[in-house]
Amino acid sequence: MDTQNIRSIVATDCGSTTTKAILIEKQGDEYRLVNRGEAPTTVEAPFDDVTIGVLNAVSELEDLTGRKFIENGQIITPQQDEKTGVDLYLSTSSAGGGLQMMVMGVVRQMSAESAQRAALGAGAIIMDVIAVDDGRKDYQKIQRLRELRPDIVLLSGGTDGGTKTHLVELGELLIAADPRPRFGTMDLPVIFAGNVEAREPLEDIVKNRFDMRMVDNLRPSLERENLGPAREAIHELFLEHVMQQAPGYSKLMTWTSADIMSTPNAVGKIMLTIAEQRGINILGVDIGGATTDVFSVFGGNYTRTVSANLGMSYSICNVMLEAGLTNIARWLPFPIEESEVKNRLRNKMIRPTTIPQTYHDLLLEQSASREALRLAFIHHKQLARGLRGVQQQRTIGDALSQDDTGKTLVNMIDLDMIVGSGGVLSHAPQRAQSALMMMDAYQPEGVTMLAVDSIFMMPQLGVLSTVHPEAASQVFDRDCLIRLGSCVAPIGTGKEGESCLSMTIDGKTENFKVGEIRVLPLQPGEIKQVTLNPARGFDIGAGKGKSTEVTVEGGVVGLIVDTRGRPLQVPTDDASRRRKMMEWLKAFNLPEP
């Protein structure tokens, strides 16, 4: 596509409850966000037509800009004149529950794990993972396949030239269960991405029972993972089956200038685009009402995970159950009974659209968010791993262990940027609250830029990045990303009040003690070279006690120096803990409860 003459772009994201539309225009030599509109999504009864919500959201853009984008019930492309139409119309969607998949593999921690990475990277929600060695009886697996109605099944296993028997067994399980797709009466799509030599016996078993697609093996050898072909097939089937069957999407697909993309897949695209363009390692999170998505790019390796039971409204009681009341209450600077914590969080679950009415309510919600973010990140690190089963050079003592394989790719000292998104982070009353939530949940190490998505436009920018990467990058940098500031955090622990770090900035040396947070004034866009000298036993990236020169950048919060220790030390007795919480709030100039 010729991108030279693109003057204006409208992009929509059809969410489960709200459809968001943004208008981007070329202003001089760069693209900028002009305005934003939204309307309720209309994929369900009584409307049963997603395009109604799209037109309503774009109509709001018309009202805000005084321009005309709609004619004869559809979006005008290309742009006719300065007041009429747009050159590009793009869309993403997670309406109707998004893309829901089942994954099947021979070995749970090898082929099934690779299949999970492929499906999650394509924007899917994993309903279940079935493997030969998952510990369940065949009848239990068959029952599970029948209970769930996935959009697509991804079947994998065996290196090329390896096992065929177990793959045939998995095919027979599918036949016995005969699962039906969620939408329509078409045959259930099944993608086979396993041993190429098992294709023929599987086709003989399946015959005409499923819509079978054969793609390259996810693990052609133990040493190599090939996720691209499976992800492309998932995307194609998402368009053919899920989009075509969902109400109104077949009409919407005729309007768009490029294929409709699932919302999580689009967010992953913009993360990967930014990481590649800037040569950085990036971690992103989207915390919603029911789920928390985590995205990371480390050394060019992209990983996405979905924690489907960790959210801030519908799933907040699951957060309470998994984290425990003690872990949620530890972030509160005021005394509160456990029964009161339970009742307030339960009220949030049964009234999911309410927002905090008091400062205490806000602090409790932000405490729960820390635990949701922390637990989702633990889940992410478990899946963002190197390949299991790969033989590496090892000592005799390692010979009987697989600990050296499948290590997590997430290394916080190498992380350059954390991007937070979702209501509790993007719409926190003060940006410093977002910074503190991410610091407590992720415990960044070394020097890390903290940022939030201003109005959650990352899905639209993700689909735009597939058509016009330059425009997507410019809008992401100038209008989407709000830089909170660099966070400097030494690794190590010590006694409170002991020397931890000295920092020389603009010829002046600041000293920091263990257990404190300090925010120094440094404006957005202001970049400084600083010298960091960690105390003995602390590491800022060059080794314990070794000084280093680094670049730090300001933000709307400032330059944050966090010497509370890594791992983070939170006092256990209530009086000391509440005192520290008050100190940390004051460090960010946040109000006392």
KACOR-V568118 format. One record per pair of residues at least 6 apart in sequence whose C-alpha atoms are under 6 Angstrom apart, sorted by the first residue. I is the first residue (numbers start at 1). GAP is how many residues later the second one is. D is the distance in whole Angstrom. If there is no record, write none. Layout:
# KACOR-V568118
i:I gap:GAP d:D
i:I gap:GAP d:D
This chain:
# KACOR-V568118
i:6 gap:81 d:6
i:7 gap:18 d:6
i:7 gap:19 d:5
i:8 gap:16 d:6
i:8 gap:17 d:4
i:8 gap:78 d:5
i:8 gap:79 d:5
i:9 gap:14 d:6
i:9 gap:15 d:5
i:9 gap:77 d:6
i:9 gap:78 d:6
i:9 gap:79 d:5
i:9 gap:80 d:6
i:10 gap:12 d:6
i:10 gap:13 d:5
i:10 gap:79 d:5
i:11 gap:10 d:6
i:11 gap:11 d:5
i:11 gap:78 d:6
i:11 gap:79 d:5
i:11 gap:80 d:5
i:11 gap:449 d:6
i:12 gap:8 d:5
i:12 gap:9 d:4
i:12 gap:79 d:5
i:13 gap:6 d:6
i:13 gap:7 d:5
i:13 gap:78 d:6
i:13 gap:79 d:5
i:13 gap:80 d:6
i:14 gap:79 d:4
i:14 gap:81 d:6
i:15 gap:78 d:6
i:15 gap:79 d:5
i:15 gap:80 d:5
i:16 gap:79 d:4
i:17 gap:23 d:6
i:17 gap:24 d:5
i:18 gap:21 d:6
i:18 gap:22 d:4
i:18 gap:23 d:5
i:19 gap:19 d:6
i:19 gap:20 d:5
i:19 gap:21 d:6
i:19 gap:22 d:5
i:20 gap:17 d:6
i:20 gap:18 d:4
i:21 gap:15 d:6
i:21 gap:16 d:5
i:21 gap:17 d:6
i:21 gap:36 d:6
i:21 gap:37 d:6
i:22 gap:13 d:6
i:22 gap:14 d:4
i:23 gap:11 d:5
i:23 gap:12 d:5
i:24 gap:8 d:6
i:24 gap:9 d:5
i:24 gap:10 d:6
i:25 gap:6 d:5
i:25 gap:7 d:6
i:31 gap:440 d:6
i:32 gap:443 d:5
i:37 gap:20 d:5
i:37 gap:23 d:5
i:37 gap:24 d:5
i:38 gap:19 d:4
i:39 gap:14 d:6
i:39 gap:17 d:6
i:39 gap:18 d:5
i:40 gap:13 d:6
i:41 gap:12 d:5
i:42 gap:7 d:6
i:42 gap:8 d:5
i:42 gap:11 d:5
i:43 gap:6 d:5
i:43 gap:7 d:4
i:43 gap:204 d:6
i:48 gap:199 d:5
i:49 gap:198 d:5
i:49 gap:199 d:4
i:50 gap:198 d:5
i:51 gap:197 d:6
i:62 gap:6 d:6
i:67 gap:16 d:5
i:68 gap:16 d:5
i:69 gap:6 d:6
i:69 gap:7 d:6
i:69 gap:15 d:6
i:69 gap:16 d:5
i:70 gap:6 d:6
i:76 gap:9 d:5
i:77 gap:8 d:6
i:77 gap:9 d:5
i:77 gap:10 d:5
i:78 gap:8 d:5
i:78 gap:9 d:4
i:79 gap:6 d:4
i:79 gap:7 d:4
i:79 gap:8 d:5
i:88 gap:169 d:6
i:89 gap:167 d:5
i:89 gap:168 d:6
i:90 gap:166 d:5
i:90 gap:167 d:6
i:91 gap:169 d:5
i:92 gap:168 d:5
i:92 gap:169 d:5
i:92 gap:170 d:5
i:92 gap:171 d:5
i:93 gap:169 d:5
i:93 gap:170 d:5
i:94 gap:168 d:6
i:94 gap:169 d:5
i:99 gap:25 d:5
i:100 gap:24 d:6
i:100 gap:25 d:5
i:100 gap:50 d:5
i:100 gap:51 d:5
i:101 gap:25 d:5
i:101 gap:26 d:6
i:101 gap:49 d:5
i:101 gap:50 d:6
i:101 gap:51 d:5
i:101 gap:52 d:6
i:102 gap:24 d:6
i:102 gap:25 d:6
i:102 gap:26 d:5
i:102 gap:51 d:5
i:103 gap:26 d:5
i:103 gap:50 d:6
i:103 gap:51 d:5
i:104 gap:25 d:6
i:104 gap:26 d:5
i:104 gap:27 d:6
i:104 gap:51 d:5
i:105 gap:6 d:5
i:105 gap:7 d:4
i:105 gap:26 d:5
i:105 gap:50 d:6
i:105 gap:51 d:5
i:105 gap:52 d:5
i:106 gap:25 d:5
i:106 gap:26 d:5
i:106 gap:51 d:5
i:107 gap:24 d:6
i:108 gap:23 d:5
i:110 gap:278 d:6
i:111 gap:46 d:5
i:118 gap:109 d:5
i:118 gap:113 d:6
i:120 gap:184 d:6
i:121 gap:183 d:6
i:122 gap:109 d:5
i:122 gap:143 d:5
i:123 gap:139 d:6
i:123 gap:141 d:5
i:123 gap:142 d:4
i:142 gap:35 d:5
i:145 gap:34 d:6
i:146 gap:31 d:6
i:146 gap:33 d:5
i:149 gap:31 d:6
i:149 gap:32 d:5
i:149 gap:33 d:5
i:150 gap:31 d:6
i:150 gap:32 d:6
i:151 gap:30 d:5
i:151 gap:31 d:6
i:152 gap:37 d:5
i:152 gap:38 d:6
i:153 gap:37 d:5
i:154 gap:36 d:6
i:154 gap:37 d:5
i:155 gap:37 d:5
i:156 gap:36 d:6
i:156 gap:37 d:5
i:156 gap:38 d:4
i:157 gap:37 d:5
i:158 gap:36 d:6
i:158 gap:37 d:5
i:159 gap:36 d:5
i:159 gap:60 d:6
i:159 gap:61 d:5
i:159 gap:62 d:5
i:160 gap:35 d:4
i:160 gap:36 d:6
i:160 gap:60 d:5
i:164 gap:34 d:5
i:168 gap:34 d:6
i:181 gap:7 d:5
i:183 gap:62 d:6
i:187 gap:23 d:5
i:187 gap:24 d:6
i:188 gap:22 d:5
i:188 gap:23 d:6
i:189 gap:22 d:5
i:189 gap:23 d:6
i:190 gap:21 d:6
i:190 gap:22 d:5
i:191 gap:21 d:6
i:191 gap:22 d:5
i:192 gap:22 d:5
i:193 gap:22 d:5
i:193 gap:23 d:6
i:193 gap:24 d:4
i:193 gap:25 d:6
i:194 gap:23 d:4
i:195 gap:22 d:6
i:218 gap:7 d:6
i:218 gap:8 d:5
i:218 gap:9 d:5
i:219 gap:6 d:5
i:222 gap:168 d:6
i:223 gap:167 d:6
i:243 gap:6 d:5
i:244 gap:6 d:5
i:263 gap:196 d:5
i:266 gap:193 d:5
i:266 gap:196 d:4
i:266 gap:197 d:5
i:267 gap:191 d:5
i:267 gap:192 d:5
i:267 gap:195 d:5
i:269 gap:193 d:5
i:270 gap:192 d:4
i:281 gap:16 d:5
i:281 gap:17 d:5
i:281 gap:134 d:5
i:281 gap:135 d:5
i:282 gap:14 d:6
i:282 gap:15 d:5
i:282 gap:134 d:6
i:282 gap:135 d:5
i:283 gap:12 d:6
i:283 gap:13 d:4
i:283 gap:135 d:5
i:284 gap:10 d:6
i:284 gap:11 d:5
i:284 gap:134 d:6
i:284 gap:135 d:5
i:284 gap:136 d:6
i:285 gap:8 d:6
i:285 gap:9 d:4
i:285 gap:135 d:5
i:285 gap:136 d:6
i:286 gap:6 d:6
i:286 gap:7 d:5
i:286 gap:135 d:5
i:286 gap:136 d:5
i:287 gap:135 d:5
i:288 gap:23 d:5
i:288 gap:134 d:6
i:289 gap:22 d:5
i:289 gap:23 d:5
i:289 gap:24 d:4
i:289 gap:25 d:6
i:290 gap:21 d:4
i:290 gap:24 d:5
i:290 gap:25 d:5
i:291 gap:16 d:6
i:291 gap:17 d:5
i:291 gap:18 d:6
i:291 gap:19 d:5
i:291 gap:20 d:5
i:292 gap:14 d:6
i:292 gap:15 d:5
i:292 gap:18 d:6
i:292 gap:19 d:6
i:293 gap:12 d:6
i:293 gap:13 d:5
i:294 gap:10 d:6
i:294 gap:11 d:5
i:295 gap:8 d:6
i:295 gap:9 d:4
i:296 gap:6 d:6
i:296 gap:7 d:5
i:303 gap:81 d:6
i:305 gap:75 d:6
i:307 gap:69 d:6
i:309 gap:6 d:6
i:310 gap:9 d:6
i:310 gap:62 d:6
i:313 gap:35 d:6
i:313 gap:36 d:5
i:313 gap:39 d:5
i:314 gap:35 d:5
i:319 gap:53 d:6
i:328 gap:39 d:6
i:328 gap:40 d:5
i:331 gap:36 d:6
i:333 gap:245 d:4
i:333 gap:248 d:5
i:333 gap:249 d:6
i:356 gap:6 d:5
i:370 gap:67 d:6
i:370 gap:71 d:5
i:373 gap:68 d:6
i:374 gap:67 d:5
i:381 gap:27 d:6
i:384 gap:24 d:6
i:384 gap:25 d:6
i:385 gap:21 d:5
i:385 gap:22 d:5
i:385 gap:23 d:4
i:385 gap:24 d:5
i:386 gap:20 d:4
i:386 gap:21 d:6
i:387 gap:19 d:5
i:388 gap:17 d:5
i:388 gap:18 d:4
i:412 gap:32 d:6
i:412 gap:33 d:6
i:413 gap:32 d:5
i:413 gap:33 d:5
i:416 gap:32 d:5
i:417 gap:31 d:5
i:417 gap:32 d:5
i:417 gap:33 d:6
i:418 gap:32 d:5
i:419 gap:32 d:5
i:419 gap:33 d:5
i:420 gap:32 d:5
i:421 gap:31 d:6
i:421 gap:32 d:5
i:425 gap:9 d:5
i:426 gap:26 d:6
i:426 gap:27 d:6
i:426 gap:28 d:6
i:432 gap:125 d:6
i:445 gap:44 d:5
i:446 gap:42 d:6
i:446 gap:43 d:5
i:446 gap:44 d:6
i:446 gap:94 d:5
i:446 gap:95 d:6
i:447 gap:40 d:6
i:447 gap:41 d:5
i:448 gap:38 d:5
i:448 gap:39 d:5
i:449 gap:36 d:6
i:449 gap:37 d:4
i:450 gap:34 d:5
i:450 gap:35 d:6
i:451 gap:31 d:5
i:451 gap:32 d:4
i:451 gap:33 d:5
i:452 gap:29 d:6
i:452 gap:30 d:5
i:453 gap:27 d:5
i:453 gap:28 d:5
i:454 gap:26 d:5
i:461 gap:11 d:5
i:464 gap:8 d:6
i:465 gap:7 d:5
i:483 gap:72 d:5
i:484 gap:71 d:4
i:484 gap:72 d:5
i:484 gap:73 d:5
i:485 gap:69 d:5
i:485 gap:70 d:4
i:485 gap:72 d:6
i:485 gap:73 d:5
i:485 gap:74 d:5
i:486 gap:66 d:6
i:486 gap:67 d:5
i:486 gap:73 d:5
i:487 gap:73 d:5
i:487 gap:74 d:6
i:488 gap:73 d:5
i:488 gap:74 d:6
i:489 gap:73 d:5
i:489 gap:74 d:6
i:490 gap:49 d:5
i:490 gap:50 d:5
i:491 gap:47 d:5
i:491 gap:48 d:5
i:491 gap:75 d:5
i:492 gap:46 d:5
i:492 gap:73 d:5
i:492 gap:74 d:5
i:493 gap:72 d:5
i:496 gap:18 d:5
i:496 gap:19 d:5
i:497 gap:16 d:5
i:497 gap:17 d:5
i:498 gap:15 d:5
i:498 gap:16 d:5
i:499 gap:14 d:5
i:500 gap:12 d:6
i:500 gap:13 d:5
i:500 gap:14 d:5
i:500 gap:34 d:6
i:500 gap:35 d:5
i:501 gap:11 d:5
i:501 gap:32 d:6
i:501 gap:33 d:4
i:501 gap:34 d:6
i:502 gap:8 d:6
i:502 gap:9 d:4
i:502 gap:31 d:5
i:503 gap:6 d:5
i:503 gap:7 d:5
i:503 gap:28 d:6
i:503 gap:29 d:5
i:504 gap:26 d:6
i:504 gap:27 d:5
i:505 gap:25 d:5
i:514 gap:49 d:5
i:514 gap:50 d:6
i:515 gap:48 d:6
i:515 gap:49 d:4
i:516 gap:47 d:5
i:516 gap:48 d:5
i:517 gap:44 d:6
i:517 gap:45 d:5
i:518 gap:42 d:6
i:518 gap:43 d:5
i:518 gap:69 d:6
i:519 gap:40 d:6
i:519 gap:41 d:5
i:520 gap:38 d:6
i:520 gap:39 d:5
i:521 gap:37 d:5
i:522 gap:32 d:4
i:522 gap:36 d:5
i:522 gap:37 d:6
i:523 gap:31 d:5
i:523 gap:32 d:5
i:524 gap:30 d:5
i:524 gap:31 d:4
i:524 gap:32 d:6
i:526 gap:27 d:6
i:526 gap:28 d:5
i:527 gap:25 d:6
i:527 gap:26 d:4
i:528 gap:23 d:6
i:528 gap:24 d:5
i:529 gap:21 d:6
i:529 gap:22 d:5
i:530 gap:19 d:6
i:530 gap:20 d:6
i:531 gap:17 d:6
i:531 gap:18 d:4
i:532 gap:15 d:5
i:532 gap:16 d:5
i:533 gap:14 d:4
i:534 gap:11 d:5
i:535 gap:10 d:5
i:536 gap:9 d:4
i:537 gap:7 d:5
i:537 gap:8 d:6
i:538 gap:6 d:5
i:538 gap:7 d:6
i:571 gap:6 d:5
